[in-house]
Amino acid sequence: MAKTNDSAVWYGELRTKRGNTVVIRDDELPPAASGRIYLYNTEREAMVEYDKTIVSDKLFELEAQQQEQAEKQYKSGWEAARKQLTKANGKSTADTGEASKPANDLALEDTDDSDDDFDDD
């Protein structure tokens, strides 16, 4: 996974048997649980916690033109989800003056690995 030039943000594609989805990874987010990774799933319009061992081989870098388009199309949704996750984990961002919420106030999707175990044989 390569990062964009301006920060620790990476735009890529998650390729599965169910289809391909643009995802966004931000290395500055609070860490997920051990062996897990947070990705902004553009189809779900939400920050999703994935099993890192399952998705790592299914993540592919976007071409430059695709990345530009993805940044324009998904940046605002990703920033809102990032802000919510950051606040929920007690880490404030520079652009928020609001108090942090406990992590259990944020309902993260996909904490069940049963649908992540894709068989790509």
Secondary structure, 3 states (H helix, E strand, C coil): CCCCCCCCEEEEEEEECCEEEEEEEECCCCCCCCCEEEEEECCCCEEEEEEHHHHHHHEEECCHHHHHHHHHHHHHHHHHHHHHHHHHCCCCCCCCCCCCCCHHHCCCECCCHHHCCCCCC
